[in-house]
Amino acid sequence: MTGRRGSAAPETVRMSKNDILQHLRSAKSEHVSGAELARRLGVSRTAVWKHIKTLEHEGYGIEAVPSKGYRMTKEPDRIRPSEVNDLAGNLFSGHIRYHAEIASTNTLGMELSAKGAPEGTVVIAEVQTGGKGRLGRHWVSPAGNLYFSVVLRPPVAPQQAPIITLMGAVAAASAIKKTTGISAGIKWPNDILIEGRKVCGLLTEMSAEVDRIRHLVLGVGINCNMDLSALPEDVRRQATTVAEATGRMVDRTHLLSAVLAELDQGYREFLRDRQRVLDAWKALNVTIGRAVSVSGAGEILQGMAADIDSEGRLMLRLADGTMRTVTAGDVTIVKGQV
Ligand code: BTN
């Protein structure tokens, strides 16, 4: 009995607070009286006042005018995990872990998975001090962007894991398109580019046996609102942010929720029919049919990106007409701009 009451109360508090936010947002520049909010939410005016104080503490600007009520003047540029959590019926609602600062969401995701964290667990950080990129690189992770990892336990062989990363890239690019209208392209395997500059990267780590994945962590980093000067010079030249592309600040909570919704759908598709994921990736890719240079595994290959195979590997046609299949590497588009 005590346990039930103990777990129900925070949920009620969270819903009311989010409901107040919804009402203040939809009122736009109008004031909404405390009595009206209390009536709509079925709580006391004192409860409304307490929620308003909590929201102010979280960085919302709320103007309170006697006899008029409350009006929202500013939303904080912080991820609002409880709003992300409210995604109904999504694999990723219910297991959100939010951190102001950690070393790496992927590292924590792997640790939690090893301890039995359920599929659908999401680890989010505002800042990473040891962000990890592909091929052992560092992912510089200042405030203002999205850094998150999701725990998956796909019932497939490890060879299929790269397709999950491709699925993640499709999800991120689709969410960017849906929330901002910007068309981003995917450079093999999973760099997301806007006008040729990188806006998002994905890193998959997993624990597996030869024929079975125990758990897999898919990490996503999206450059959103950061000042590009926070990046080292060499990285900065090839990077962009969603804010730079749209000319306005990104609501990271909305974008994150959108990516999780796309991931939910993409993962179901992956489990049903992997070919559909590959087709979706091909529809968004900016690599196939281009002259490319691929570096990795101690060699640089030049050729035409012909296709990807059923495991997501890049099929490269070399100058002498022979085909090479590339599992990992960095692709540079040789001719023209992406
Ligand atoms: C790349 O090199 O393109 C992959 C970058 C992946 C970065 C993300 S940020 C969230 C997650 N946590 C990490 O440490 N890395 C991934």
Boltz pocket constraint, residues with backbone or C-beta under 6 A from the ligand:
constraints:
  - pocket:
      binder: B
      contacts: [[A, 103], [A, 104], [A, 105], [A, 106], [A, 107], [A, 128], [A, 130], [A, 131], [A, 132], [A, 133], [A, 134], [A, 135], [A, 137], [A, 139], [A, 146], [A, 147], [A, 148], [A, 149], [A, 190], [A, 191], [A, 200], [A, 201], [A, 202], [A, 203], [A, 219], [A, 220], [A, 221], [A, 222]]
      max_distance: 6.0
